Amino acid sequence: MKLRIRILLGYLLIGLLVAVVGASAIYFLRWQSKASEKILRNNYLSIVATEEMIDALDEMDNAHALSLLAVPALARETAIDSNRIAAQSKFLNNLIKAEGNITETGEKEVLIDLRMNFEKYELQFETLRRLAADSGQTYFTMLAPQYKKVKTACVDLLELNQRALLLRNAESKAVAMNAEIYTLAVIVLSLIIAVGAAARNASSIVAPIKQLTEKIKAVADQNYAERAEVKSGDEIGALALSFNRMAERLEAFEKSNLAEILAEKKRTEAIVKSMSDGIFVLSADQTIVLVNAVGAELFGVSAADVVGKPVAEVAKYNHLIGNLTEALRTNGATKNPSDAQKYLRIFYRGREEFFIKEVSEVQEDEDGTKMLGYIIALKNVTGFKELDEAKSGFVATVSHELRTPLSAINMSLRLLQDDRIGTLNAEQQRLTGAMKQEVKRLLRIVGELLELSRAESGAALMNFQAVDPDSIIDAAITPVLMQAEQKKIQLEVRHEPNLPRVKADVSKIAWVLINLISNAIRYTPEGGRITLAAAPSEGKVAFSVQDTGTGIAPEFLDKIFEKFFQLRPSGASDGHAGVGLGLAVSKEIITGHGGTIGAESEPGKGATFTFTLPVA
């Protein structure tokens, strides 16, 4: 690793640790905030509503008593009825609030009992009022006991929420204490990691420099046999290699011409053998000339057993060498299109590692008139593969974490637009509508990022099964029918009868079709037509989506499947635009199924997207 990169990584580690400390502090603060918010949301609102119901019940009972015990003629002339109606409305409004905020075990049953007793209480009052006979006596024998039942139910509801409030308050204090402990632990751990990494990084830089300085002093004293130990591939390692070459040349100058030639040959072989890549050197007639130690270990052979033998002979009993040299042996080709971006998994030194094959021609002249041989190299790209997997995991994690708050924002906007909470004016409706569209767009982007990370993970996440193409088409058509009807677009399905079953993950292939159809709807004007077809094609089943939209310029056809590449043709709405991930995700999914995907188009004449799936 280069020195500059190591130093940069050291600073990045410190920055990352600072970010971790900050993120953990924010997380624990939000944790505590959510605990307090839960207390307010779950119990405090119910307590306030219950207290309001008790007050309203007392006011109603006073009004009932005055109405029944007073002279009827006088009672009707007073404001008793208006007070009773106001108290009744107040009680019912708060009862509805309490019923809409049920959070505790047993609270629902208490509210049902409360409403039943209250309705009975109101019914008894109306009955006594119509009878208007011996109202004073019947008030105490019938209405007053029912009033006590209603009030008892209110008190039960109040006590239930007060107990829960006290319990959650204790939980909130415990959350605060845990947040302090966890934050302190993260800070201490980050400090230990930062100090340890800094000390180790400094030591790894200073130690080889000190050793190289001592070797230089020895060579300055004409001790040309001294060699610097190369432990890394950074600038210091490169300097050590250069020093070693210099020392070797100085030593060679003291020897005869023959010794110099032998030393040069040995040095060349040493360089090849010391390379971290697996190296096979072939002559022009494809005889194995040289195998370094890494190559012998990777291929599971001994250099003494294979050097001097034709590679075709070795390929008969060594499967790995046979696969790597197949194209070279059959048609002399150094490049195989199917090997592009193809990783080789080889169990190497106790673990599974990833390699990329490179075949180079060795020519004597620049014009390539004389072939000297071939070099087959297996480059270890495990680190890059692991970084790529880590990147995909990071994107998936961030996208998953973004989905929850975005969903919460979307729910909040729906509540704001609900007339039961309150009516918004025109400007507020416009703003909340715009916010809701953007939240939906972000949710779609997050979903595409998650799907992309899953698709990049490979076939391990695919639920392959033998399915009928019809079932895939049906699963894709239903979600887009309304979208097509809104633009008055004719959606036509054509497929040949008795299509063979395909090996596919239904949900993922349906996702690909939905994405292609949605794109077609977006770029097709009103009154257009979209055709979804399926037909057999060279041992596979080909699915196609054809539209009568704006089309795609030829120079963009090879780019539309790249990540974050977007087209903005005229007639397309930006209101539902994504970030250019849909086709990239589709390509990853289809490739993971062992199929191909492509597009054909002429500007102004629409576009046709086609992908294939293997037959089950």
N, C-alpha and C positions, 0 to 999 in steps of 0.2 A: 504494500500500500504506500502511495506517495506521502512524503512528509507533509506537504501542503494539505493533503486530504486528512491526514491524521490530526494535524493541528486544528483544521476546520471542524473535524468530528468532535474534538475535545470541546471547542466552543459550542458546537451544536448540542452536545450532551448537557453542558451547563444550562444552555437556553431551554432545552427540553425539561430539565429538572425544575427550572424556575416555572415553566409552563405547567408542569405536573403539580407543583405546590400551589400555584394560583388556581388551577382547575379544581384541585381537591378542596381548597378553601371555599370556592364558589359553590361546589357541590354540597358541602356540609352546611353552608349557609342556606342554600335552597332546601336542603333536607329539613333543617329546623323551621324554615319558613312554612314549608308544606305541613309540618306537624301543627303549627299554630293555626294555619288556615283551615285545617281539618276540624279543629276544635270549634272555630267560628262557624264553619259551614254545617257541621253535623249537629251541634247541640245548642249553640247560643241562639240561633234563629228560632228553634223550637221552644226554648225557654221564654223568649220574649213573646212569641205568639201565644203561649199558654197563659202567661201573666195577663196579656191583653184579654184573653177569653174569660179569665176569672173576673176581671173588672167589668167586662161587658155583661157577664152572667148576673153579677150583683145589681147592675143598673136595670137589667131586664126584670129581675125579681122584684125590685122596688116598684118598677112601673106596673108589674102585674098585681102586686098587692094593692097599690093605690087604685088601679082600675077596677078590681073586684070588690074592695072594701068601701070605696067611695060611692056616693049616690050616682047612679048611672047617668042621669041627666047632666050632673056637674062634671063627671069624668069625661064625657064626650066633649065638653066645652074647654077643657084644659089641654095642656101640651103633653099629657101623659102618653097618648098613643104615639106621638112623634118621637118622644124619648125612647119608648120601647122599640120602635122600628129601627131607630139609629143604633141602639145597643145590639139588637138582633143582627143587623148588617155587620156591625163590628165583630161580633162573635163568629159569624159564618166566614167572614174574610180571613180571620186568623186561624179558624179551623182548617180552611183550605190550605193555608200556608203550612200548617203543621203536617197535614196529610201529604203534602208535596215534599217533605223533608224527613222521611222515615229513615233512620240510620241505626236504630238500636233494636236488639232482640226484644220482642214483646211490645214494641211501640205501636205496631200496626193493630194488634188486638185491642190495646187501650183506646186508640183512636176510633176503631169501629164501635166499641162500647160507648164511647163519648158521644159519637154522632147519633147512635140509636137512642140513648137516654135523652139527648137534647131534642130530637124530633118528637119523642113521646111527651116531653115537657111542654113543647109548643102546642101539641095536639090537645093536651089536657086543658091548657089555658083557653084555647079557642072554644073547646066544648063548654067549659064553665062560663065563659063570656056569653055564649049564645043562650044558655039556660037562664042566666041572670037570677037564679033563685038560691037563696041561702049561700051567697058567694063567700061570705066571710068564713062560715064553718067549713065549706068544701075546700077553700084555699089551704087551710091548715091540715086538712085530712088527705087531700089529694095532690095539690100542686107543690106544697112545701117539701114533702118527702122526695118528690121527683127532682126538685131543685137541688136537694142534698146529694142525690145520686150523680147529677151532672157535675156538681162541684167536686165531689170525691174523685170522679174520673179525671177532671182537670188537674187536681192535686197529684194524682198518681202519675199523670203524664209529666208534670213539672218535676217531681222527685226522680223519675226515671232518667230524664235528661240531665238533671243536676248531678246525679251520681256518675253518669257517663262523662260529664264535663270535668269533674274532679279526677276521674281516672285518666283521661286524656291529658289533663294538665300535668299529672305526674309523669306520663309518658314523654311529654314535650321537654320536661326538665332532664329526663334521662337522655333524650336525643341530643340536647345541648351539651351535656357532659361528654357523651360519646364523640360528638363532633370535635370538641376541644382535644380529646385524647388522640383521635385519628389524625387531625391536622398536625399536632405536635410530632406524632410518629412519622408522618410523611416528610416533615421538615428535617427531622434528625436523619432519617434514612437517605434523603436526597443529599444532605451535607456529607454523609459518610461516602456515598457513591461518588460525589464530585471530588472529594479529597483523594480517595483511592484512585480514581481514574486519572487525575492530574499527576499524582506521584508516579503511577505506572507509565503514563505517556512520557513524562520527563525522563524517567530511567531508560525507557526503550530508545530514546533519542541520544542521550548522553553516552550510554555504555558503548555502542558500536563506534561512535566518534572517537572515544578514548582509545579503544582497541586499535582502530585504524591509524591513529596518531603514532602509537607504539610501533606498528608495522612499518610505517613510513620512515621512522628513525632507524629501524633495523636495516632497511634497504639503503638508506643514506650511508650506512656504515659498510656497504658492499656485501650485505648478506642477502643475496638475491633469491635464496630458497624460501624466504619468509612469504607467507600468503595470508591475506586477510580472510576471516571467516564471514561468509555471506549468509546472513540470517533472515534477510527481508528483501522485498523487491522494490523498496523505495529509493529515493535519491542516494541515501547512504549506501544501500546495497549496490546501486549502479556504480557509485564511486569505488566501492570495494572491488567490484568486478573489473573496473578499469584499472585499478591499482594492481590486481592480480595479473591482468594481461600485460601491464607494463613490467612487472617483476619477471614474468615468464620470458618476455622478449629480452630483457637485460641478461637473464640467465642463459638464453639461447645464444646471445652474441659471444659468450665465452666458450661455446662448444663448436664442434666442427659443423660443416654444412650438412652432413648426413644426420647428425644429432639434431640439427635445427629442423630438418624436414620431418624427422620422426616426432619431434616435440610438437610441430605444427599439426601433424595428423592426429596425434593423441589429444591435443587441445580441442580440435574440431569435434572429435568423437566425444570428448568430455562435455563439451557444451551441449551437444545433442542429448547425451545421456542424462545430463543434469537438468534438462528442461522439465518443467512441471507438467507439460502436456505429453500425452502418449504419442510417440513418433514411430512410424513405419516408413523406411526408405526403400523404394523399389527401383530396380534398373529399368532401362527402356524395354526390355523383354519381360518385365514384371516378375523378376526374381528378387527375393527379399535380400537387401544389402545390409541393412542396419535396423536394429530394434533397440530403443532405449529401455531403461529399467521400468519406467512408468508404463510404457506400452506393453512390455512383457507381462507386467502384473495385471494390467487391464484385460489383456486378451487371454490370460491364463496359459501362457506358453513360456518356454525357456528360449532365450536368444540363441543359444548354441544349437538348439533343435531345429530352428526355422531359418536361420541365416544361410543363404546359398540355395534355398529351395524355391521353386516357382510358387507364387501366391495361390494359384489354382489348386495345387496339390495340398497346401495347408488348409485351404478353404473347405476341403472335403470333410475334415474331421473337426474343424473349428468353426462353429456356427456364426460367431460374432465377426470373425475376419471374412467369412463368406458374404454376410450381409453388407459389410462396409465396402467390399471390393466388387460387388456384383455388377454394377454399371460399368466399372473400369474393365472387368474381365470380359463382359459380353460385347460392348461396343466402343470401348476405349474412352468413354465419357468421364470427365472429372466432376461433372455436376449432374445431380439428379433432381428434377423439379419437385419430386415428392419429398425430398429431404429438407426443403426450405422450412426454416424455423421448427425443425423436428428435433426433439430432444431424445437422446439415448439414455436410458436408465441402466446403470451398471452398478452392481454391488462392489464397492471399492473400499478397502481398508476398514471393514467393519460397518459400513453404512451405505445406503443407497445414494448415489450421486448422479448428476446430470451432465451430459457431454454433448458437444456439437462436432460433427465431422467436417473436416476441411481437406480437400484433395488438391494439391498444387502440382503443376508440371514444372520440371527442371529442364531448362533449355540452355544450350551452349551459346547461341547467338541471340541478339535482341530480336531479330526477325523471325526466330523460332524455326529455323531450317533444320536444326539437329536436336533431337530429343535425347536427353540424358537419363531421364527417369521420372519418378513421381515421389511425392512426400505425402503420406497420409497422417494427419494430425487429429487427435481427439482432444479438444479443448474443454477443460473443466469449467462449467458455467453454473455450478451449484449455487455459488453465492448470489449471482444475478437472478437465478430462478427463485431462490428464497426471498430475495428482495422484492421480486415481482409478486410473489404470493403474499408477502407482508403488505405490499401496497394494496392489493385486492382486498385483503382482510381489513385494512384500515378504512378503505372506502366503504366497505359493507358496514363496518361498525358505526362510522360517522353517519351514514345514510340511515341506519336503523335508529340511531339516537335522535336524528332530526325528525323522524316520522312522528314520534309521540308528541313533541310540542306543536308541530304543524297541525296534527289532528286536533289537539286541544284548541288551537287558534280557530280552526275551521268550525268546531262545535260552538265556540263562543260567538262567532259571527252569525251562526244559525240562530242562536238564542237571541242575539241583538235584533235580528230580523223578524223574530216571532212577535206578533201583535199582542199576545197575552202579556208580555213583559212591558211593552210600551210601544207606541207608534212613532216611527222615525219620520223626520221631515224629508223632503225630496233630496236635499244635499247630503244628508246622513245616509239615505238609501243608496245614493250614487257612490259614496265613499265606501260603505260596507260591501256593496256589490263588487267594486273594483278590488277591494282587499280579498274578498272571497275567491275571485278569479285568480289572483296571484298566488294565494295559498294552494288552490287546486293545481296550478302550474308547478309550484315547488314540490307538492306531493307526487306529481307525475315524474318530475326529474329525479326525486329520491327513489321512487320505485324503479326507474330505469337504471340508476346507479346500482341498486341492489341486484337487479336482474343481471347487469353486466358482470358484477363481481361473482355471482353464482355461475354464470356461463363460462367465465375465465377459469373457474375452478376445475372444469373438465367434466368428463362423463361420470365421475364418481357421484355427482349430485343428480344425475338423470335417472328418472324412473322409467326405464325402457320396458315396453310391452308391445305385443302384436295387436294393432288396432286397424279398424277400417278407416280409409280416408274420409268416408262420409261422416263419421262421428267427429273427426277433427274439423271438418268444414262446418258442421252444425254448431259445434262449440264456439267457432269464431264468428259465425254470422249473427247470432242472437244479440251480442252486446253492441253491434254497430248499426242495427236496423233503424233505431230511432234517430241516430246521427245522420244517416243517409236520408231518411224521410224529411228531416228538417230542411235539408237543402234540395229536396225533390229530386234526388239522384236515384236512378234505376239500378238496383243491385241484382245482378243476374248470376246464377250458378250453373256451370256446365261441367259435367264429368261423365266419363264413359262408364257403362255398367260393368259390374263384376270386376272392379279394380282389386288387385291383390292387396293383402294386408301389409302394413309397413311397420318397421321397428322404430318406435318413437315414444317420447314422453308427451302425452296428449296435452297437458296444461301448457308446456313450453312451446310446442308447435302451434297451438291455438293462439298463444301470445304473439308469436311471429306473424301469423295471418292477421290478427286484429291490428297489429301495428302497421302492416302493409296496407290493409283496407282503410284504416284511419288516415294514413298519409294520402292515399288516393282521394278520399272524401275531401280532405283539406285543400288539395290542389286541383280539384275538379269543380268547374262552375255549376251553378244551379241548372237542373234539367239534364245533367250529363249522365253517363252510364259507366258502371264498374262491373267487370266480369271476373268472377272467380272460377278457375278451371282446374281440373285434375285429370292426368292421363299417364299411362305407362311410358317409360322412356329408358331404353337400354338397361333393363334389369332393375330399374328404380321407378318410383312414382314421382312425377313432376307436378308441383302445384304452382299456379300462376295467378297474379292479380293484375288485370289490365284496366286502365282508366282512359278517359277522353279529356284529360286535363291539359295543363300548360306544357307538359313535357320537360325533359332535362337536356341541357346542352351536352354535346359529346365529350367535351373536355372535363366534365364533372362526373361522368359515369363510373370512372375508376376511383373516385374520391368519396362518393356518397356513403360507402361502408366504413369510412374511417371515423374514429371517435371525435365528437364535437364538430363534425363538418355539417354545415347547414346551408340550405338553399332558400332564397327568398324570392321565388317567382311571383310575377304579378298575378293578382287574383287570390293569392293565399292569405289567410288571416293570420296576423301575428299574435292575436289574442290567445291562441292555444299553442303557440310555438314552444318546442322543447329546447334542448341544448345540443341536439345532434347525436344522441346516444341510441336511439331506437334501432336504426339499421346496423350499427356496430354490434349491439346486443344480439340482433337477429342473426348476424353472420357467425358470432361465437356459438350460438345455440345450434345452428344448422351444421357448422363444422364439427361440433361435438357429437352430432348424430351420424357423422360420416357422409354428409351430403354436401352439395354446393349451392351457392346462391349468386344471382347476378341480375343485371337490369339492362333493358333495351329501351331506347326512346329516340324520338325526334321532336325538336322544339315545336310546340303548337299542335302536336298530334298525339299527345298522351304518352304514357310510359307503361312498360310491362316488367314486373318483377317476378322472377321464377326461381324456385328452389326445389331440390330433389331430396328424397328420403330413400334409404335402402329398403328393399322388400324383406319382410320378416321371414 
